[in-house]
Amino acid sequence: MNKLEGKVALVTGGNSGIGLATAKRFVAEGAYVFITGRRQTELDAAVKEIGKNVTGVQSDVSKLTDLDRLFATIEKEQGHLDVLFANAGGGEIAPLGAITEEHFDKTFNTNVKGLLFTVQKALPLLPEGASIILNASTASRKGTPAFSVYSATKAAVRSFARNWTLDLKERKIRVNAISPGVVPTPGYNLLGLSDEQVQEFVDSQAITIPLGRVGTPDEIAKAVVFLASDDSSFVNGIELFVDGGMAQI
Ligand SMILES: NC(=O)c1ccc[n+]([C@@H]2O[C@H](COP(=O)([O-])OP(=O)(O)OC[C@H]3O[C@@H](n4cnc5c(N)ncnc54)[C@H](OP(=O)(O)O)[C@@H]3O)[C@@H](O)[C@H]2O)c1
């Protein structure tokens, strides 16, 4: 029995990394999936890779008019939304002393403002019992050199999950955060690191993780399927760490 049979899902930032892996799992579990991203070429490639039961809608989560167009498309094509994975996000390295206003605005506009308005604008389409999953990070509770602005956005995301369970209480909509640990994706190169630097980082992190290795996007996707499906029907407001134990020690 498929875990998401007949469900309609949205994965923001579904053209790469964790979002793409999750969109694939959602479709494999019987859902119809909308994916988004700013880059049209990557979006088209992802739609092709997923292969069926998927629509790509080019949109930037930090632009409210793009979000309006996204939800108008979902309403027109499917009429409602059962599962929302607010995943689009990212960060760049900037140590305190070198943080610019542009760095701050870009990170908060995507990870916090974009995520908030994605969820808020989705509300009219969500039926009773819908599931919202917010992509936070182990950075929500751990310190990382030169990554404070990103980490602060993820602490905000974690807080949203706590508060929104209360705001959505009457509608029985569940809101949970998922916090991946170290999971190499194309996003790591976007941090401004070369492949060699990414590998060095991965090796340095693996020895700090109780399981002795970093994770894969599909390992995060499987946990998102759990939070999206009825298997987690009594799980609400949590932060599910999928990190090999890294943030637990
Ligand atoms: N990988 C990890 O180790 C890790 C750990 C903890 C948390 N996370 C979180 O996981 C999420 C996905 O990251 P990833 O590692 O899978 O990186 P990724 O491969 O770079 O994917 C990021 C996705 O977000 C989209 N995106 C970025 N800014 C956007 C915007 N303004 N509007 C719409 N889409 C946007 C990107 O598409 P476009 O560029 O085309 O817009 C892309 O699809 C992020 O929220 C990240 O913070 C990742």
The ligand as a Gaussian input file, in Angstrom:
#p B3LYP/6-31G(d) Opt

LIG

0 1
 N       22.251000      19.536000       2.473000
 C       22.371000      19.678000       3.778000
 O       23.355000      19.262000       4.405000
 C       21.284000      20.371000       4.539000
 C       21.292000      20.282000       5.931000
 C       20.289000      20.905000       6.653000
 C       19.302000      21.597000       5.997000
 N       19.329000      21.682000       4.648000
 C       18.246000      22.438000       4.000000
 O       17.688000      21.658000       2.975000
 C       17.081000      22.518000       2.002000
 C       17.494000      22.044000       0.623000
 O       18.888000      22.193000       0.481000
 P       19.797000      21.226000      -0.387000
 O       20.959000      20.843000       0.450000
 O       18.989000      20.178000      -1.019000
 O       20.399000      22.266000      -1.452000
 P       20.204000      22.449000      -3.035000
 O       20.495000      21.171000      -3.733000
 O       20.989000      23.653000      -3.374000
 O       18.650000      22.769000      -3.162000
 C       18.126000      24.000000      -2.787000
 C       16.801000      24.150000      -3.489000
 O       16.155000      25.355000      -3.071000
 C       15.803000      26.119000      -4.216000
 N       15.808000      27.525000      -3.853000
 C       16.805000      28.250000      -3.279000
 N       16.419000      29.515000      -3.125000
 C       15.155000      29.599000      -3.612000
 C       14.202000      30.641000      -3.741000
 N       14.487000      31.891000      -3.343000
 N       13.002000      30.355000      -4.283000
 C       12.692000      29.103000      -4.695000
 N       13.553000      28.078000      -4.604000
 C       14.763000      28.333000      -4.073000
 C       16.828000      25.740000      -5.268000
 O       16.361000      25.980000      -6.586000
 P       16.774000      27.302000      -7.435000
 O       18.202000      27.599000      -7.117000
 O       16.514000      26.925000      -8.857000
 O       15.857000      28.374000      -6.941000
 C       16.961000      24.252000      -4.997000
 O       15.910000      23.552000      -5.609000
 C       17.485000      23.941000       2.371000
 O       16.455000      24.573000       3.083000
 C       18.685000      23.702000       3.289000
 O       18.884000      24.763000       4.184000
 C       20.290000      21.089000       3.900000

